[in-house]
Amino acid sequence: MKWWRQLRAVVRVTVHLGLVLVPLVAAINSDSVAARLLFAALACLGVVALVWAAFVYIPGFDLLFRVPWRGPSRGNRIAITFDDGPNGAFTEEVLRVFEKAGGKATFFMVGTAVEAQPELARRVAAAGHAVGSHTYSHAKLHFVSRERMIEEVDRGHSCLRAAGLPETNIFRAPHGLKTFSLLRHLDRRGMRLIAWTDGVYDTDCPHADVIYRRALAKLRPGEILLLHDGKMGHDRTPLLTALPRILEACRARGLQMVTIPELLSWPTAK
């Protein structure tokens, strides 16, 4: 992760923890009953804000356990997922690597990329990989209006159907950012939001050896591994260099590479 993203995350956590701890300490040290009650109420509001922020910013966090972020740890199955494609020659190379190594993956596709490359999107599905929606334009859904969020979800899904892809009921939010409205809308559509267990920050384009070492530490039963074959025009060469070694490590550990529906034992959409 780039340093400025790490700094932003630290600042965000510090602010929200401060909203809880500062009034809590003030409540403990106050002599007035009224002041204690006031600061205790503020601390409670801080807890609510902290939980809300965790829900928005932590992809797999949901107090009601509605967002799968890993599969069963029993067994030997792992799900490797790719976001932001399809992306021309890079997605084509991912398909070649999987064809040679065996196993299947899950591709969460952006609507605009599918519109630009419908034939490649169909090739992904024809190869037996699962396809999910990743919005229309990769908008951060917690930043947009409810109307725009619905448009991003529905239009992105429509692009998959228009390209002739099989019906899908899995969706991944860009950057894993989610809202309560998003979950309600997906539920109405009969779709499921999918998070991930670990990512390797391959979008920062580190050296292939770095990507491989990061992935190697995550390969275990039930893992949902986040990788990226898109966005269109972005260079994913380091990932493609590391990918054959990642798949070989899966085989060496006896891990079967399966799709998200297979990992979670979900029926595919009709």
C-alpha positions as CSV (number, residue, x, y, z in Angstrom):
1,M,0.0,0.0,0.0
2,K,1.3,3.5,-0.9
3,W,2.4,5.6,2.1
4,W,-0.2,8.2,1.6
5,R,-3.0,5.6,1.7
6,Q,-1.5,4.2,4.9
7,L,-1.4,7.7,6.4
8,R,-5.0,8.4,5.4
9,A,-6.1,5.1,7.0
10,V,-4.2,5.9,10.2
11,V,-5.7,9.4,10.4
12,R,-9.2,8.0,9.8
13,V,-8.8,5.4,12.6
14,T,-7.3,8.0,15.0
15,V,-10.1,10.4,14.5
16,H,-12.9,7.8,15.1
17,L,-11.1,6.4,18.1
18,G,-10.8,9.9,19.4
19,L,-14.5,10.4,19.1
20,V,-14.9,7.5,21.5
21,L,-12.0,7.9,23.9
22,V,-12.0,11.6,24.5
23,P,-15.5,11.9,25.8
24,L,-15.1,8.6,27.6
25,V,-12.1,9.9,29.5
26,A,-13.9,13.2,30.2
27,A,-16.9,11.3,31.6
28,I,-14.7,9.3,33.9
29,N,-13.0,12.4,35.2
30,S,-16.1,14.7,35.5
31,D,-17.4,15.5,39.0
32,S,-20.8,16.6,37.7
33,V,-23.4,13.9,37.1
34,A,-24.8,16.0,34.2
35,A,-21.4,16.3,32.6
36,R,-20.8,12.6,33.0
37,L,-24.1,11.8,31.3
38,L,-23.3,14.3,28.5
39,F,-19.9,12.9,27.8
40,A,-21.1,9.3,28.1
41,A,-23.8,10.1,25.5
42,L,-21.1,11.6,23.2
43,A,-18.9,8.5,23.7
44,C,-21.9,6.4,22.6
45,L,-22.3,8.5,19.5
46,G,-18.6,8.0,18.9
47,V,-19.1,4.3,19.1
48,V,-21.9,4.5,16.5
49,A,-19.7,6.6,14.2
50,L,-16.8,4.1,14.7
51,V,-19.0,1.1,13.7
52,W,-20.4,3.0,10.8
53,A,-16.9,3.9,9.5
54,A,-15.8,0.3,9.9
55,F,-18.9,-0.9,7.9
56,V,-18.1,1.6,5.1
57,Y,-14.3,1.2,4.9
58,I,-13.6,-2.4,5.9
59,P,-14.8,-4.6,2.9
60,G,-15.9,-7.6,4.9
61,F,-17.1,-5.9,8.1
62,D,-20.9,-6.3,8.7
63,L,-22.5,-6.9,12.1
64,L,-25.2,-8.9,10.4
65,F,-22.7,-11.1,8.5
66,R,-24.2,-10.4,5.1
67,V,-20.9,-9.8,3.2
68,P,-18.8,-12.9,2.6
69,W,-15.1,-12.3,2.9
70,R,-13.8,-15.8,3.0
71,G,-14.9,-19.4,2.5
72,P,-14.8,-22.5,4.6
73,S,-11.4,-23.1,6.1
74,R,-12.1,-26.9,6.0
75,G,-11.2,-28.5,2.8
76,N,-8.7,-27.4,0.2
77,R,-10.5,-24.7,-1.9
78,I,-9.4,-21.2,-2.6
79,A,-11.0,-18.4,-4.8
80,I,-8.8,-16.1,-6.8
81,T,-10.6,-13.0,-8.0
82,F,-9.8,-10.3,-10.5
83,D,-11.2,-6.8,-10.5
84,D,-11.6,-3.9,-12.9
85,G,-11.4,-5.8,-16.3
86,P,-11.7,-6.9,-18.9
87,N,-8.4,-5.3,-20.0
88,G,-7.3,-6.5,-23.4
89,A,-4.1,-8.5,-23.6
90,F,-3.7,-8.6,-19.8
91,T,-7.0,-10.4,-19.3
92,E,-6.2,-12.6,-22.3
93,E,-2.9,-13.6,-20.6
94,V,-4.7,-14.4,-17.3
95,L,-7.0,-16.7,-19.2
96,R,-3.9,-18.4,-20.8
97,V,-2.2,-18.9,-17.5
98,F,-5.3,-20.4,-15.9
99,E,-5.9,-22.7,-18.9
100,K,-2.3,-24.0,-18.6
101,A,-2.4,-24.3,-14.8
102,G,-6.0,-25.5,-14.4
103,G,-8.6,-24.2,-12.0
104,K,-11.1,-21.4,-12.3
105,A,-11.2,-17.7,-11.1
106,T,-13.9,-15.1,-10.6
107,F,-13.8,-11.8,-12.6
108,F,-15.6,-8.7,-11.3
109,M,-16.1,-6.6,-14.5
110,V,-16.6,-2.9,-14.9
111,G,-19.5,-2.0,-17.3
112,T,-17.6,0.5,-19.4
113,A,-14.8,-2.1,-20.0
114,V,-17.4,-4.7,-20.9
115,E,-19.0,-2.3,-23.4
116,A,-15.6,-1.8,-25.0
117,Q,-14.6,-5.5,-25.1
118,P,-17.8,-7.6,-25.1
119,E,-16.1,-10.5,-27.0
120,L,-13.3,-10.7,-24.4
121,A,-15.9,-10.7,-21.6
122,R,-17.7,-13.6,-23.3
123,R,-14.4,-15.5,-23.6
124,V,-13.9,-15.2,-19.8
125,A,-17.3,-16.8,-19.2
126,A,-16.8,-19.4,-22.0
127,A,-13.6,-20.6,-20.3
128,G,-15.7,-21.5,-17.2
129,H,-14.7,-18.7,-15.0
130,A,-17.4,-16.9,-12.9
131,V,-18.3,-13.3,-13.8
132,G,-19.6,-10.7,-11.4
133,S,-20.5,-7.0,-11.6
134,H,-18.2,-4.2,-10.4
135,T,-20.4,-1.2,-11.2
136,Y,-20.6,0.7,-14.5
137,S,-17.8,3.2,-14.1
138,H,-15.9,2.1,-10.9
139,A,-17.4,4.9,-8.9
140,K,-16.8,5.0,-5.1
141,L,-20.3,4.2,-4.0
142,H,-20.1,5.8,-0.6
143,F,-19.3,9.2,-2.2
144,V,-22.3,9.3,-4.6
145,S,-26.0,9.9,-4.3
146,R,-28.4,7.0,-3.8
147,E,-29.7,7.5,-7.3
148,R,-26.2,7.4,-8.8
149,M,-25.4,4.3,-6.7
150,I,-28.5,2.5,-8.1
151,E,-27.5,3.6,-11.7
152,E,-24.0,2.3,-11.2
153,V,-25.2,-1.1,-10.0
154,D,-28.0,-1.6,-12.5
155,R,-26.2,-0.2,-15.5
156,G,-23.1,-2.2,-14.8
157,H,-25.2,-5.4,-14.5
158,S,-27.1,-4.5,-17.7
159,C,-23.7,-4.3,-19.6
160,L,-23.0,-7.9,-18.7
161,R,-26.4,-9.0,-20.0
162,A,-26.0,-6.9,-23.1
163,A,-22.7,-8.5,-23.9
164,G,-24.3,-12.0,-23.8
165,L,-22.8,-13.1,-20.5
166,P,-24.6,-15.6,-18.2
167,E,-26.8,-14.1,-15.5
168,T,-24.8,-13.3,-12.4
169,N,-25.9,-12.7,-8.8
170,I,-22.5,-11.6,-7.4
171,F,-21.3,-8.0,-7.0
172,R,-18.2,-6.3,-5.7
173,A,-18.1,-2.7,-4.7
174,P,-15.1,-0.6,-6.0
175,H,-12.4,-0.5,-3.2
176,G,-14.9,-2.5,-1.1
177,L,-16.6,0.7,0.0
178,K,-20.2,0.1,0.8
179,T,-23.3,1.7,2.3
180,F,-26.5,0.4,3.9
181,S,-28.4,1.6,0.8
182,L,-26.2,-0.5,-1.4
183,L,-26.9,-3.7,0.6
184,R,-30.7,-3.0,0.5
185,H,-30.6,-2.4,-3.3
186,L,-28.6,-5.6,-3.9
187,D,-30.9,-7.6,-1.8
188,R,-33.9,-6.3,-3.8
189,R,-32.1,-7.4,-7.0
190,G,-31.3,-10.8,-5.5
191,M,-27.6,-10.1,-5.6
192,R,-24.8,-10.6,-3.0
193,L,-22.0,-8.3,-2.1
194,I,-18.6,-10.1,-2.1
195,A,-15.6,-8.8,-0.2
196,W,-12.2,-10.5,0.1
197,T,-9.9,-12.0,2.6
198,D,-6.6,-10.4,1.5
199,G,-5.2,-8.3,-1.3
200,V,-1.6,-7.9,-2.4
201,Y,-1.8,-4.3,-3.6
202,D,-0.9,-5.2,-7.1
203,T,-2.5,-2.0,-8.4
204,D,0.5,-0.2,-7.0
205,C,2.5,-2.2,-9.6
206,P,5.3,-3.5,-7.3
207,H,7.9,-5.9,-8.6
208,A,6.5,-9.3,-9.6
209,D,8.6,-10.9,-6.7
210,V,6.9,-8.6,-4.2
211,I,3.4,-9.6,-5.5
212,Y,4.4,-13.3,-5.4
213,R,5.7,-13.1,-1.8
214,R,2.6,-11.2,-0.6
215,A,0.3,-13.7,-2.3
216,L,2.3,-16.7,-1.0
217,A,1.7,-15.6,2.6
218,K,-2.1,-15.6,2.0
219,L,-2.6,-19.0,0.2
220,R,-4.7,-21.1,2.6
221,P,-8.0,-22.9,2.5
222,G,-11.0,-20.6,2.3
223,E,-9.0,-17.6,1.1
224,I,-10.6,-15.1,-1.3
225,L,-7.6,-13.4,-2.9
226,L,-8.0,-10.0,-4.6
227,L,-6.0,-9.4,-7.7
228,H,-6.6,-7.0,-10.7
229,D,-6.5,-7.5,-14.4
230,G,-7.9,-4.0,-15.2
231,K,-8.4,-1.1,-15.6
232,M,-8.3,-0.7,-19.3
233,G,-4.9,0.5,-20.5
234,H,-3.2,0.0,-17.1
235,D,-0.1,-2.1,-17.1
236,R,-0.5,-5.3,-15.2
237,T,2.8,-6.9,-16.3
238,P,4.1,-7.4,-12.8
239,L,1.0,-9.4,-11.8
240,L,1.1,-11.5,-14.9
241,T,4.7,-12.3,-14.3
242,A,3.9,-13.4,-10.7
243,L,0.6,-15.2,-11.5
244,P,2.0,-18.5,-12.8
245,R,4.1,-18.8,-9.7
246,I,1.1,-18.1,-7.5
247,L,-1.0,-20.8,-9.2
248,E,1.9,-23.2,-8.9
249,A,2.1,-22.5,-5.2
250,C,-1.6,-23.2,-4.9
251,R,-1.1,-26.6,-6.6
252,A,1.9,-27.4,-4.4
253,R,-0.2,-26.8,-1.3
254,G,-3.0,-28.9,-2.6
255,L,-5.4,-26.0,-3.0
256,Q,-8.1,-26.3,-5.6
257,M,-8.8,-23.0,-7.4
258,V,-12.5,-22.5,-7.7
259,T,-15.0,-19.7,-8.4
260,I,-16.8,-17.7,-5.7
261,P,-20.1,-19.6,-6.1
262,E,-18.2,-22.9,-5.8
263,L,-16.2,-21.7,-2.7
264,L,-19.4,-20.6,-1.0
265,S,-21.5,-23.4,-2.3
266,W,-24.0,-21.0,-3.9
267,P,-26.1,-21.9,-6.9
268,T,-25.4,-19.8,-9.9
269,A,-28.0,-17.3,-11.1
270,K,-30.5,-18.4,-13.7
